Amino acid sequence: MNITRENIDELNAVLKVDIAKEDYSNKVEKVLKDYRKNANIPGFRKGHVPMGMVKKQYGKAVLVDEVNKLLQDALNKYLTEEKLDVLGNPLPKEQDNFDWDAENYSFEFELGLSPQFEVSLDNEKPITHYKIVAGDEMIDNQVKTLQKQYGKLVSKDAAEEGDQLTGTFKNEEEGIDAHTTLPLEKVKNKKPFLGAKAGDTVKVNTKGLFEDDHQLMDFLKVEHDKAHGLEVEVEFTVEEVNTQELADLDQELFDKLFGKGEVTSVTELKDKIKEDAAKQFEQQSDQQLLNDVTEMLIENTKFDLPKEFLQKWIQTAGEKELTPEEAREEYEKSEKGLRFQLIEGKLIQEHKLEVKFEDLKSFAKDRIKEQMAQFGQMNPEEKELDDIAARILSRQDEVKRLSEQLMNQKLLELYKEKVNLEEKEVTYEEFVKEVYE
C-alpha cells in the first residue's frame, strides 16, 4: 500500500491511496473461508460448500468491504502519523470507470486543511467587564418579599389593593372550575374585585384579566393553547379575603434567614442581600464577558477557510444529503462558530489549558454543593459528595458537558488575566438596558 499527498494550496490537498492485491487478498480469503464453514446452502453439508460457489456468491461484497476497511485504517493512520490538522473528514473523489474486477486499486480523497494563524489577546480598545450590583429599589423589593414570605395572613371583610382572594373561577360552557388563591397584585383588571366580600360573586372577562395570558393557566387551570386569546366571561365566587401582614424586621426574622447572630440590623440585612445578589449576577457578567471576548477574537483574527471543501463535506455529513444550496446556507450559518472553535483550540494549545480528572471531580462536587444548598442542605458529608460525583462522572454525556463548562471557566480566567478589560459597575436594570436593548 502506498499513500501520497498533493497539496493543491495551503487549505486543500488530495490524498492518493494505492492498494495492491497482496494488501487485501489474505484478508478476503480468510473471510471467505469463514463464510464457507458456516454457509447453509441447499444440497451441501455445512462446511462443504465449494469455494468457487462461495466466491461467486460473496466474493465481490467481501472484497469491497475489506478494501474499504483497509482504506479507513490507512487514512486514519496517515493523518495521525503526519500530524495533519484537517477540517471535516476526507471526501472520496468520484472516479469514472472504476473497476472492482481489477487486482490493484487507486483511490483519491480531498482534504480540507486547517489554516495557520496567530491569536492575540492584546486589544487596544478595552472590553467592558460588567460588575452587576443590586440597586436600592431591587434591595427594597427583596426586603419586602422576605417580609411577605415570613409574614402571616390576616382575614378581612372587604378586598383592597394588595389583598388576596381565595375562591373558585367557573364557566360551565368552557369547563372551567378552578379553586385558587388570587393575589390582586397579579390581576390587571382589579376594579371588579375591589370591595368584594366572602360569599360575593364577581363576573369578569378573561381577556385582559392578567398582563400575560399564560397566567390563565395558573389561576383558571386552562390548557396552554386555550389560554392564548381566551375571551369568555367567568364567575369568581369569593370564599376568603386576606391581607398579608408583613413580618417585622427584627432579630427573630434575621436569625431565621441567616442563622443566629449573623445579621443584627436592617443595614446588615440589605448588605447581605446586595452581596448575595452580586454572586448571582456574576454568572451573567462572566457570560457577557465571554461573548464580548469571543466577538473581539473573531473580528481580530483573520484567516481563510477551505470554503468549497467544507460545503461539500456538509452536504454529506448529516443523515440526509443536502443540496448544494442547502449546504451553502448551512456553512454560512456555522462559519462563525467554526472560526471560534479553531481560535479557541489555538488558545487552549498555546496556553496549555487542560481538564484533569481531579479538577473535573472537584468542579462537579462544587456544582453539586450549589444545587444542594438551594434545597437547604448547606453542609453535606464529603462521602456523599464523592458518591454523587462518581455517579455523574460515570456518564459520558455528563463528563463532556462538565468538561466544556470547566474549560470555559479556564478560558474566562485566561481572559481576565490577559485581555485589556475595563470594569464598569452597573445595576441589573442598567446592565439589561445597556447589553440587550
Secondary structure, 3 states (H helix, E strand, C coil): CEEEEEECCCCEEEEEEEECHHHHHHHHHHHHHHHHHHCCCCCCCCCCCCHHHHHHHHHHHHHHHHHHHHHHHHHHHHHHHCCCCEEEEEEECCCCCCCCCCCCEEEEEEEEECCCCCCCCCCCCCEEEEEEECCHHHHHHHHHHHHHHCCEEEECCECCCCCEEEEEEEECCCCEEEEEEEEHHHECCCHHHCCCECCCEEEEECCCCECCCCHHHHHCCCCHHHHCCCCCEEEEEEEEEEEEECCCCCHHHHHHHHCCCCCCCHHHHHHHHHHHHHHHHHHHHHHHHHHHHHHHHHHHCCCCCCHHHHHHHHHHHCCCCCCHHHHHHHHHHHHHHHHHHHHHHHHHHHCCCCCCHHHHHHHHHHHHHHHHHHCCCCCCCHHHHHHHHHHHHCCHHHHHHHHHHHHHHHHHHHHHHHCCEEEEEEEHHHHHHHHHC
